[in-house]
Structures are given as C-alpha cells and as structure tokens.
Amino acid sequence: MVHTLPPWTSKWRMTKIFGQIDTGELAARLGSPVTFDRRGNVIWYDDFEGDTLLWEVTGESVGSSAVLDNSWAVKGSQCAKITVGAALPRTETMFRTIPIPQFGKIGYEIALTFDPDIKYISLIYSYYDGTDVYNPYIRIDNTNDKLQYFDIDTGYTDFDDLPTLKDDTKLFNYFKIVADLATGKYIRLIINENVWDMSAYSFDVTGSLGTAPHLYFGVGLISDTAAVYFLRADNVIITQNEP
C-alpha cells in the first residue's frame, strides 16, 4: 500500500498479488489450527502436537482408551485417538477441564473422524460458575441418524437428521457448538458446511457441584456392538465473545 493513500483505495492496485490480508487470515496461513470457523476470541486450543495427551479419560470398558496417534492428523504430526472397547458397558470419554472464561457466549469446536457403528457420539461442554452448571451438550444418534440437543426437561431430544458424514478414519469433520450462557439458549451448531440456528432451544442447567468453578468439555462414545471402534480427534478450540 502506498503510504499516502487510505487502505481502501483502488488507485495503483496490484494486479497479480494482493497487498494486504487481515491478521486472522495471516495466522491461518502460518499454520494456526483456527481455520474452520474464526468467529469468537480463542482462549484455549489443543492440536495434540505435544509429547503427552493432556486430557483425562473415563473409560469403563476393557480395551477402551484415549492416546496420542501419530498415524494421522488434520495438520502436523499427530492427533488423539479415542477407542471404545468391545466389553460392556462399551463407553469411553476423553475430557479436559480449564478455568472458566467470562460468562457469555462460548464456543466449543473439534475435528473428528466418523464411524457410524458407534451408537452415540456426544460433544460434551459444561460451564460451572460455582452455583449452576450449564450443559449445552449435542449428541449424534447413529442408530437413528439423528442430531440431538440436551433439553432441560426431556434429556436428549431430536431436532434434525444427521447429515451424511463419510465413514473414513482419515477424514476429519468439523463440529462447533455455540451457546449463550446468559440466556440459557443454544446459538448455533455447525457440522462441516451445515449450520443450524439453535436459538429456539434451551439447554440443561443444574445445581451446584460443590467444587470450584471450571469449564469441562470433551467427547464421549457409546457402542452397543461387541467390537472395537475408534475416532480420531484434533484441533479442539474454545472461544468466547461469540456473535
């Protein structure tokens, strides 16, 4: 840009390259994991590129696990691999707890591979302020090909059909939940190119946990088949100040 002209001028515009990009685009081009949905301010992320899986695991089945996996990734050299074992109760949850951000509109984004043989895939997201627990969960019901939100009175409730997701251990799909804690309403759900306006739906709010305030999020798997299944996870992003 010529310094004597405003940045929006078309005079002396470059014809083969463009002279300016915004900082978000610059960060994306330099390798930031924040490339899918850039709304909100990023306050925490994990691209699983470290030496240790810094997540907790609550598998109840023999053969269930969550580990770092260097056989594939969105970018970089590794991701997380969440496995649900063949033995009952065939569940596995990988989760993380961090200090709570400012109360308001919070987003939770994650990239996941997909296996339709896993009965339920839960996107778990809870904000505990010391008095109440806000639970804008979303669950994929693969048995019935439905998307479900966590309703205050009825638990998991269908709100739409599950879009077609390719069964591929090396294809990551993007999921993002955004909720307004102040109103007790979801805002939107994004799965790849699909966007749902969720503002008409209220999420579950429960009483005190008796612990310090925290933000809890993760992925839960439930299988109803005596076989071993897994998903890969990558690029987990928490945002605040969502529109």
Buried (B, 14 or more C-beta within 10 A) or exposed (E): EEEEEEEEEEEEEEEEEEEEEEEEEEBBEEEBBBBBBBBBEBBBBBBBBEEEBEBEBEBBBEBBBBEBBEEBBBBBEBBBBBBBBBEEBBBBBBBBBEEBBEBBBBBBBBBBBBBBEBBBBBBBBBBBBEEBBBBBBBBBBBEEEBBBBBBBEEEBBEBEEBEEBEEEEEBBBBBBBBBBBEEBBBBBBBBEEEEBEBBEBBBBBEEEBEEEEBBBBBBBBBBEEEEBBBBBBBBBBBBBBBE
